Amino acid sequence: MPVAETEDVYAAIEETAALLNVECAREKVRPVLEAFEPFEGGVIFSATAGERGGDLDLTIQVPQAIPDPYAHALERGLLPRTGHPVGSLLSDLDGRGIVEEYLIDFGVVGGLNKVYVHFPRTMQGVAALSSVPSMPPALAANAGFFARHDLDGVAMIAIDYRHETVNLYFPTPGGIEPKTVLSMLEDMGLPEPEEELLESVRKSFRVYFTLGWDTSRIERISFARPLDMPLIKARVEPEFVRFLTCSPYTYDGERFSISIVKWAPDGQWFNAGSYYQFGPLQREVFKKLRGGS
């Protein structure tokens, strides 16, 4: 697979940010790109619809030559240093020998915020991850919730350094039954969704949960599926649709995009991702997931 050049990736970011009417400042974006070049694998654009939007996020696979992306980011002043347990989680996970690749996430406006730890071939159970010293205690506190809904194999963890939270990603390659979705939302004290939304969510290939260190409750639940344009188009602003239909990509065939619906106590909203470039492992994973969903 060819390695994308930094200037080409920056030009694609500028083009995509313009679709969303997001200001793209070279002096803010280039330092992140230059810190994590060359672009050997996946590059994904994502955005949030509605009032929670206002930024263009990029997820970029970390080159193999960078063994610790968090330390790498700290050295370059891309993240603030912290004494919070969130600052220890990456090294604790790396010490378990499960990591297959790292990715970073940064906003054109908001800067670097997350590191993803991806291990789809060596998925970890809830009990095993709960034993990681710096993992939020909320994971162990909700072990019963995950067991009730037959969720155990975690394939990826996102560590959000700015919000001091983690996301845990459970693959659901066969989709999710509506009754299971309703049960999870009810257990979290969230309202029942409209029928059309529930029908779309049943085709999710993964569900993920946001946990923090300050509360034992699950802060957010999110369902990701191949793009459901009819559902999205009727519920989001025109520039969000423009982003999904016009963002650049580098591979043959149609653009691959995903749509995500998120629920939290303060509301429900949409996020979507558009793939600019695939990494080998991501292509392998999505081939399996799409075949099963």
WOTAKA-V285796 format. One line per field, one symbol per residue. phi: phi as a letter, one per 40 degrees, with the letter a starting at -180 (. if undefined). A space follows every 10 residues. Layout:
BEGIN
phi = ???
END
This chain:
BEGIN
phi = .ccccdcccc cccdcccccc gbcbbdcccd dcdccbcccc bcbbcaabcg ccchabbbbb ccdccbcbcc ccccccgcbc caccddcbcc ccccccgbcb abbbbacdcc gcbbbcbbac cbdbcccccc ccdccddccc cbdcdcccbf baccbabbbc cccfbbbbbb cbccgbcdcc dcccccccgb cccccccccc ccccbabbbb bbccacccca bbbbaddbcd ccdcbbcdcc ccdcbbccab bcgccbbbbb bbbadcibab babbccaccd cccccccccc ccc
END
